[in-house]
Amino acid sequence: MEEPPANVIFILATTEIQKVPITVLSRCQRFDFQRIDRNLIYQNLSDICSKEQIEYEEEALHEISYLSDGCMRDALSILDQLSKVSDKVTLDVLKNNYGTVTADDIDLLYKAILKNNLDDLVAIVGKIKESGIDIKVLIDKLLDNFIEKAVKMKRENVSNNAFRQLKKLIDSLNNLLNKINYNSNGYLLLELELISFINDEDNQISNRDINQIISREIILSDVKIDVNQMIKDNSSQVYKICKEFQDIRVNNTFVDANKDEKLKAGEAWKKFSTYVKDNNLTEFFSIMKSSTLQVASPSNIIFLTSSESIKVVGNSKLYDLESKFNSLYNTNYKFIFITKDDWDLFMKNYTKDKKFTIMDETDYIDNNTNSVKLAEDIFGNDKLNIE
């Protein structure tokens, strides 16, 4: 390397520049390559999928961008492998082939901490562990997500106690990341850190604050909702939406639910989705896109939503959806939208031998709109502006 010919160029690549002797560095042109921004990786993956005619879910590409940790080569490698094992690159395909955790998983974990639900917290951590995600990657994702939540809390001026709890949680995870021994059981240490926040007396949060934090955080990150438009759109609301009403409709669906009814209702729901799209019924778009038919009987249908916010929006428009659907297909269905958490909780207590009987729901019929109260429950009085 002392006096190479003019036509020879040495290219040295290293990830440990501090180990290169100064005598070598002084004779080199130095180029520092940074990690590629996740948004740029996502855009590049999206362009490649379009050119190569690879079907994909946006969320899956975003997750690949995160897993690649700023390396385009790794992102392309993951995309290439997934495109060969499935006709469509989806989040489920990604989770089945690579250890990863989604924003929804982290939201469920944070919700369990907020609600002091030890059983749910342990179950969620166990589920994440089974996915095979590296403990360091997991903690990095938790920190990124929780810092975003903390920023939103300050912007929205939400409960100071909740912010202090979240800051304490971030500090705890950051310390764990710095000291964790990868030869030991990292998940055990993480679980211990997280359960220490259950019933933490130094950061108790009221139920009202918890409901507002969960609803605001999930809705603002999932779908953009104009509160005044929400109230206006719900002028025909006739149901008192509450947990008791939800439980009654779930119960009544199981009285005579069966697979044939599910297939029949499913076909009608597909036609209705096309109708909604063709007629530009924008108020139903997010609901239709993010809900799946789970159980059906001759008179009731249960829909599983992808998030708490879609559940809130779907049930706020329940009467209008039923009216439009039933008038089109000459049916008399009653709907209810629930989350996967709601469903899992119901199935814990479900037995095949249980006999369901029709429960009366007339106490939850209200000819006066309850949309204002619904909006207050979600956003709080301090954020509600009704014109």
C-alpha positions in Angstrom: 0.0 0.0 0.0 3.0 2.3 0.3 3.4 3.3 -3.4 0.7 1.5 -5.5 0.4 2.0 -9.2 -1.8 4.9 -10.4 -4.4 2.5 -11.8 -4.8 0.7 -8.4 -7.3 1.9 -5.8 -7.7 0.1 -2.4 -11.2 0.3 -0.9 -11.2 -0.6 2.8 -14.5 -1.2 4.6 -14.9 -1.5 8.4 -17.5 -1.2 11.1 -14.7 -0.5 13.7 -13.0 2.6 12.4 -11.4 3.3 15.8 -9.2 0.2 15.2 -7.7 1.5 11.9 -4.2 2.9 12.6 -3.8 6.7 12.2 -1.0 6.1 9.7 -3.5 4.4 7.4 -6.3 6.9 8.0 -4.0 9.8 7.1 -3.5 8.3 3.6 -7.2 7.7 3.0 -10.3 9.5 1.8 -12.8 8.7 4.5 -16.5 8.1 3.8 -18.9 7.5 6.8 -22.0 5.6 5.7 -25.0 6.1 8.0 -28.0 3.7 8.5 -30.7 4.4 5.9 -33.8 6.0 7.2 -36.7 3.6 7.7 -39.1 5.7 5.6 -36.6 5.6 2.7 -36.3 1.8 3.0 -40.1 1.5 3.0 -40.4 3.6 -0.1 -37.7 1.6 -1.9 -39.4 -1.7 -0.9 -42.8 -0.3 -2.1 -41.3 0.7 -5.4 -39.7 -2.7 -5.9 -43.0 -4.5 -5.1 -44.8 -2.4 -7.6 -42.3 -3.1 -10.3 -42.0 -6.8 -9.5 -45.8 -7.1 -9.1 -45.5 -8.4 -5.5 -48.7 -8.0 -3.4 -48.0 -6.6 0.0 -49.5 -5.0 3.1 -48.1 -1.6 4.0 -47.7 -2.6 7.6 -45.6 -5.6 6.6 -43.2 -3.4 4.6 -43.0 -0.9 7.5 -42.1 -3.8 9.8 -39.4 -5.1 7.4 -38.0 -1.6 7.4 -37.7 -1.7 11.1 -36.2 -5.2 11.2 -33.5 -4.3 8.7 -32.1 -1.8 11.1 -31.1 0.7 8.4 -29.6 -1.9 6.1 -31.2 -2.0 2.6 -29.5 -5.3 1.8 -31.2 -7.0 4.8 -34.5 -5.4 3.9 -34.3 -6.8 0.4 -33.2 -10.2 1.6 -36.3 -10.4 3.9 -38.6 -9.2 1.2 -37.2 -11.7 -1.3 -37.6 -14.6 1.1 -41.2 -13.7 2.1 -42.3 -13.2 -1.6 -41.2 -16.8 -2.3 -43.1 -18.4 0.6 -46.4 -16.5 0.1 -48.4 -14.9 -2.8 -48.7 -11.8 -0.6 -46.3 -10.2 1.8 -48.4 -9.7 4.9 -47.7 -9.0 8.6 -48.8 -12.6 9.5 -46.3 -14.1 7.0 -43.6 -11.9 8.4 -44.4 -12.9 12.0 -44.4 -16.6 11.0 -41.0 -16.4 9.4 -39.2 -13.8 11.4 -39.4 -12.9 15.1 -41.1 -9.5 15.3 -43.5 -7.5 17.4 -46.1 -5.1 16.1 -47.3 -1.8 17.3 -50.6 -3.5 18.3 -48.7 -6.0 20.5 -46.9 -3.1 22.2 -50.2 -1.2 22.7 -51.7 -4.3 24.3 -48.7 -4.6 26.6 -48.9 -0.9 27.6 -52.7 -1.2 28.2 -52.1 -4.1 30.5 -49.7 -2.0 32.6 -52.1 0.9 32.7 -54.9 -1.3 33.8 -52.7 -3.1 36.4 -53.6 -6.4 34.7 -50.9 -8.8 35.7 -52.3 -11.9 33.9 -52.6 -10.1 30.6 -49.1 -8.6 30.9 -47.6 -12.0 31.5 -49.6 -13.6 28.7 -48.5 -10.9 26.2 -44.9 -11.1 27.1 -45.1 -14.9 26.8 -46.7 -14.5 23.3 -44.0 -12.1 22.2 -41.3 -14.4 23.5 -42.8 -17.3 21.4 -42.4 -15.1 18.3 -38.7 -15.5 18.6 -37.8 -11.8 18.5 -34.3 -11.0 19.7 -34.5 -9.4 23.2 -32.4 -6.4 22.2 -34.6 -5.7 19.2 -37.7 -6.0 21.3 -36.5 -3.5 23.9 -35.4 -1.1 21.2 -38.9 -1.3 19.7 -40.5 -0.8 23.1 -38.4 2.3 23.8 -39.2 3.8 20.4 -42.9 3.2 20.9 -43.0 4.4 24.5 -41.1 7.6 23.6 -43.6 8.4 20.9 -46.4 7.9 23.4 -44.7 10.2 25.9 -44.4 12.9 23.2 -48.1 12.6 22.4 -49.0 12.8 26.0 -47.2 16.1 26.4 -48.8 17.4 23.2 -52.3 16.4 24.3 -51.7 17.5 27.9 -52.8 14.1 29.2 -52.5 13.0 32.9 -49.1 13.9 34.5 -49.2 10.7 36.5 -49.4 8.7 33.3 -46.4 10.7 31.8 -44.3 10.1 35.0 -45.2 6.4 34.9 -44.2 6.2 31.2 -41.0 8.1 31.8 -40.1 5.7 34.6 -40.8 2.8 32.3 -38.6 4.2 29.6 -35.8 4.8 32.1 -36.2 1.2 33.4 -36.0 -0.3 29.9 -33.1 1.8 28.9 -31.1 0.7 32.0 -32.1 -2.9 31.3 -30.8 -2.5 27.7 -27.4 -1.3 28.9 -26.9 -4.0 31.5 -28.7 -7.0 30.1 -26.6 -10.2 30.0 -27.3 -12.0 26.7 -26.1 -15.2 28.1 -28.8 -15.2 30.7 -32.6 -15.2 30.3 -33.2 -11.7 29.0 -36.9 -12.2 28.8 -37.1 -13.1 32.5 -35.3 -9.8 33.4 -37.7 -7.9 31.0 -40.8 -9.5 32.5 -39.6 -8.7 36.0 -39.1 -5.0 35.0 -42.5 -4.8 33.5 -44.5 -6.5 36.3 -42.8 -4.1 38.8 -45.1 -1.4 37.3 -48.3 -3.3 38.2 -50.0 -1.6 41.1 -47.1 0.8 41.4 -48.2 3.0 44.3 -45.9 5.9 43.2 -47.8 6.3 39.9 -51.4 5.5 40.4 -53.7 6.6 37.6 -57.5 7.1 37.8 -59.8 5.0 35.7 -61.0 8.1 33.8 -57.5 9.0 32.9 -56.7 5.5 31.8 -59.8 5.4 29.5 -58.9 8.7 28.0 -55.2 7.8 27.5 -56.0 4.5 25.8 -58.8 5.9 23.6 -56.9 9.0 22.6 -53.6 7.3 22.0 -55.0 4.5 19.9 -57.5 6.6 17.9 -55.0 9.4 17.1 -52.5 6.9 15.9 -54.9 4.7 13.9 -57.5 6.8 12.3 -58.1 10.6 12.1 -61.5 11.5 13.5 -63.2 14.9 13.6 -65.2 14.9 16.8 -67.8 17.3 15.5 -68.2 15.3 12.4 -68.5 12.2 14.5 -71.3 13.7 16.5 -73.0 15.0 13.3 -72.7 11.6 11.7 -74.3 9.8 14.7 -77.5 11.9 14.7 -79.5 8.6 14.2 -77.7 6.8 17.1 -80.3 4.7 19.0 -78.1 2.4 21.0 -76.5 3.0 24.4 -73.1 1.7 23.6 -71.5 0.1 26.7 -69.9 -3.2 27.8 -73.3 -4.6 29.0 -74.8 -4.0 25.5 -71.8 -5.6 23.9 -72.0 -8.7 26.1 -75.7 -9.1 25.4 -75.2 -9.0 21.6 -72.3 -11.5 21.8 -74.4 -13.8 23.9 -77.4 -13.5 21.6 -75.2 -14.3 18.6 -74.2 -17.6 20.2 -77.7 -18.8 20.8 -78.0 -20.3 17.3 -74.7 -19.5 15.6 -73.5 -21.9 13.0 -71.0 -22.2 10.1 -73.7 -22.0 7.4 -75.0 -18.7 8.7 -71.4 -17.4 8.8 -70.9 -18.3 5.1 -74.2 -16.8 4.2 -73.6 -13.6 6.1 -70.0 -13.4 4.8 -71.1 -13.4 1.2 -73.6 -10.6 2.0 -70.8 -8.6 3.8 -68.5 -8.9 0.7 -71.3 -7.6 -1.5 -71.9 -4.8 1.0 -68.2 -3.9 1.0 -68.3 -3.5 -2.8 -71.5 -1.4 -2.5 -69.9 0.9 0.1 -66.9 1.4 -2.2 -68.9 1.9 -5.4 -71.2 4.4 -3.7 -68.4 6.2 -2.0 -69.9 5.8 1.5 -66.8 7.2 3.2 -68.2 7.1 6.7 -68.0 3.3 6.5 -64.6 2.9 4.8 -62.4 2.5 7.9 -64.9 0.1 9.5 -65.2 -2.2 6.5 -61.5 -2.2 5.8 -60.5 -3.1 9.3 -63.2 -5.6 10.5 -63.7 -9.3 9.8 -66.8 -11.3 10.3 -66.2 -13.8 13.2 -69.5 -15.4 14.2 -73.0 -15.2 12.7 -76.5 -16.5 13.6 -79.7 -15.9 11.7 -80.2 -12.6 13.6 -76.8 -11.5 14.9 -73.2 -11.0 13.6 -70.0 -10.4 15.6 -67.2 -8.5 13.9 -63.6 -8.5 15.1 -61.8 -5.2 14.6 -58.1 -4.6 14.1 -58.0 -2.0 16.9 -59.9 -0.3 19.7 -60.5 2.8 17.6 -62.2 0.8 14.8 -64.4 -0.8 17.5 -65.4 2.6 18.8 -66.2 4.0 15.4 -68.0 0.8 14.2 -70.3 0.7 17.3 -70.9 4.5 17.1 -72.3 3.9 13.6 -74.0 0.6 14.5 -77.6 1.6 13.8 -76.8 3.3 10.4 -74.8 0.2 9.3 -77.5 -2.2 10.3 -80.2 -0.1 8.5 -78.2 0.2 5.3 -77.2 -3.4 5.2 -80.6 -4.8 6.1 -82.5 -2.6 3.6 -80.2 -3.7 0.8 -80.4 -7.5 1.5 -83.8 -7.8 3.1 -82.3 -9.1 6.3 -82.8 -8.3 10.0 -79.2 -8.6 11.4 -78.0 -7.0 14.5 -74.2 -6.2 14.6 -71.6 -5.7 17.3 -67.9 -4.8 16.9 -65.4 -6.1 19.4 -61.6 -6.3 19.6 -59.4 -9.4 19.7 -58.9 -8.7 23.4 -62.7 -8.8 23.9 -62.9 -12.0 21.9 -60.1 -13.8 23.8 -61.6 -12.8 27.1 -65.0 -14.3 26.0 -63.4 -17.5 24.7 -61.6 -18.1 28.1 -65.0 -18.7 29.6 -66.6 -20.4 26.6 -67.5 -24.1 26.8 -69.3 -26.1 24.1 -71.8 -27.4 26.6 -72.9 -23.9 27.6 -76.5 -23.1 26.8 -77.1 -19.6 25.6 -80.5 -18.0 25.8 -81.7 -14.7 24.3 -81.1 -11.7 26.5 -83.3 -8.6 26.4 -81.5 -5.5 25.1 -84.4 -3.0 25.2 -82.8 -1.2 28.2 -80.0 -0.1 25.8 -82.2 1.5 23.2 -82.2 5.2 23.2 -84.0 7.5 20.7 -81.9 10.4 21.9 -78.3 10.5 20.6 -75.6 9.5 23.0 -72.8 10.6 20.6 -71.7 13.6 22.7 -71.2 11.3 25.7 -69.3 8.9 23.4 -67.0 11.7 22.3 -66.5 12.9 25.9 -65.5 9.3 27.0 -63.0 9.1 24.2 -61.4 12.6 24.2 -62.4 14.1 27.5 -64.4 17.4 28.2 -61.2 19.5 27.9 -60.7 18.5 24.2 -64.3 18.5 23.1 -65.5 21.5 21.1 -69.0 21.3 19.8 -70.3 23.9 17.4 
